[in-house]
Amino acid sequence: MPDLSNLSALLLRHLAPRGLTAIDETTSLVRSGLVDSFGILDLVQCLETEYRVRLQDRDVVPENFENLALIRRLLERAEPD
C-alpha cells in the first residue's frame, strides 16, 4: 500500500504549479479544477513511474483521481510494471 505521506508529497510537487499548497486524504482534485483530463494523464504517467506500476485503461477515469484516498486505492489495485 502506498504511504499517504509519500503520495501526498508527490502530488504536491506535481500540482504545485496549479496552486495546490496542501493536501489531505479528502482534498478535492477533480471537482475543484486542480486536475482536468490532461492533468489526469500527467498524473498517470507520474504515478506509474514513481510506484513502478501499470494502471489499467479502464481505471483512468476522473472518479479515481478525485482525492488522495481514491488515488491510493487505485495504486493498490495496479499491476506491477
N, C-alpha and C positions, 0 to 999 in steps of 0.2 A: 504494500500500500504506500503510495506517495506521501511523504511527510507534508503536512499542511503548511508549515512554516517555509519549507523549501519551495513548494508550489506557489505560495503567496509571494515570496521574494522574486521568483521567476516571472510571474505575471506583472508584478510591479515594475520590474526592469523593462519588460516588453511593452507595457501600456503607459509608462511614464510620459512619453511624448503626447499621449492623448489626454493628459491631465489627471491621471489616476495617481494619488499620493498615498492612499491607504486602502487596504483590502482585508476583509474577513470572509468567513465562510458563506455569508449571505449577501455580500455586495453584488448588486445587480450589474452585470456587464453588458448584456444584450439590450434589455429594456431601457437602460439608461443611455444607450447610444455609444458607450465606450467601445463596444465591439460590434462591427457590422459584418456583412457576409465576407468581405475581403479580409477583415480582421480575424474572422474565424479561420480562414485558410492560413493566415500568418501564424495563428496560434497552433494550428495542427502541425505545421512544419516545426515550430519551436518545441512543442511538446514531444513530438516523435524523436527529434534529435536529442533533447535533454534526457528523456527517460528511455531511450532506445526501444521504442515500441512502434507498432504499426496500428493506426486507428482504421477501423473498417469504414468504408464509404457510407454505409447506412447509419453510422453513428455521428457523422459530421453534419449535424443539424443544429440550428440555433438553441434549441431547448437544452442540449447537452453542454452548452457553454454559457449558460445564464449566470452561474455563480461558481465559486471555488469548490463547494461541496459536490456539485454536479460534474465538474471537470475531474475531480479526484475519482469519482465513481467511474467515469469514462476511462480513465487511465487504469483503473483496477481491472476492467474488462479487456483492455487492449492486449494484443498479441505481442510477445517479444519479437524484436526485429533481428 
